């Protein structure tokens, strides 16, 4: 019997993999992954999310929008600001 698959987790993993392949500056160094407990809450403009990976000058941020759709995108490091838990206004990232 096969174990039950988590389709949402798989879809997120696929979006993250696609985003890695679309890094805006491929020669920016190795993509480093932050451990789940060390992923900071961040804000990029109006987007509240969590930083999950990084290179020298970019960060990969995941977030859930108002329609509860999951997104992941690279942003220049200078645009990413850490946010304290009490100031964070995003949707749960689960």
C-alpha positions as CSV (number, residue, x, y, z in Angstrom):
1,X,0.0,0.0,0.0
2,X,1.4,3.4,-1.0
3,X,1.6,6.2,1.6
4,X,-0.8,9.0,1.2
5,X,0.6,11.9,-0.8
6,X,0.4,15.5,0.4
7,X,-0.5,17.2,-2.9
8,X,-0.1,20.7,-1.5
9,X,3.4,20.0,-0.2
10,X,4.3,18.5,-3.6
11,X,2.9,21.5,-5.5
12,X,4.9,23.9,-3.3
13,X,8.1,21.8,-3.8
14,X,7.5,21.9,-7.6
15,X,7.0,25.7,-7.5
16,X,10.2,26.1,-5.5
17,X,12.1,23.9,-7.9
18,X,10.8,25.9,-10.9
19,X,11.8,29.2,-9.1
20,X,15.4,27.9,-8.5
21,X,15.7,27.3,-12.2
22,X,14.5,30.8,-12.9
23,X,17.0,32.6,-10.7
24,X,17.4,36.1,-12.2
25,X,21.2,36.0,-11.9
26,X,22.4,32.4,-12.4
27,X,26.1,33.2,-11.6
28,X,25.1,34.6,-8.2
29,X,26.6,31.7,-6.3
30,X,25.2,28.5,-4.8
31,X,21.6,28.5,-3.7
32,X,21.6,28.0,0.1
33,X,18.5,26.7,1.9
34,X,17.4,28.0,5.3
35,X,16.4,25.3,7.8
36,X,12.6,25.4,8.5
37,X,13.1,26.8,12.0
38,X,15.5,29.5,10.8
39,X,13.4,30.9,7.9
40,X,12.7,34.5,8.9
41,X,9.4,36.3,8.4
42,X,9.9,39.0,5.8
43,X,8.3,41.8,4.0
44,X,9.0,42.8,0.3
45,X,6.8,45.9,-0.5
46,X,3.3,44.8,0.3
47,X,4.1,41.1,0.3
48,X,4.5,39.4,3.7
49,X,6.2,36.0,3.6
50,X,9.1,33.9,4.6
51,X,12.6,33.8,3.2
52,X,13.4,30.1,2.4
53,X,16.6,30.2,0.2
54,X,19.2,32.7,-0.8
55,X,22.2,33.5,-2.9
56,X,24.7,36.3,-2.6
57,X,22.4,39.0,-3.7
58,X,18.9,37.5,-3.9
59,X,16.4,35.8,-1.6
60,X,13.7,33.3,-2.4
61,X,10.5,34.3,-0.6
62,X,7.3,32.3,-0.2
63,X,3.9,33.7,0.6
64,X,0.2,33.1,0.5
65,X,-2.0,35.8,-1.1
66,X,-5.5,37.0,-0.1
67,X,-7.0,34.3,-2.4
68,X,-4.9,31.7,-0.4
69,X,-2.7,30.9,-3.4
70,X,0.9,30.0,-2.8
71,X,3.7,32.0,-4.4
72,X,7.4,31.8,-4.5
73,X,9.7,34.4,-6.1
74,X,13.3,35.8,-6.1
75,X,13.8,39.3,-4.8
76,X,16.9,41.4,-4.6
77,X,18.3,41.1,-1.1
78,X,18.1,44.9,-0.5
79,X,14.3,44.8,-0.9
80,X,13.8,42.0,1.7
81,X,13.2,43.3,5.2
82,X,12.9,41.1,8.3
83,X,9.7,41.5,10.2
84,X,9.0,40.6,13.8
85,X,6.2,38.1,14.4
86,X,3.9,40.8,16.0
87,X,4.4,43.1,12.9
88,X,3.9,40.4,10.3
89,X,0.6,40.7,8.4
90,X,0.7,37.7,6.0
91,X,-1.5,34.6,5.7
92,X,-0.3,31.4,7.5
93,X,2.3,29.6,5.5
94,X,1.9,26.2,7.1
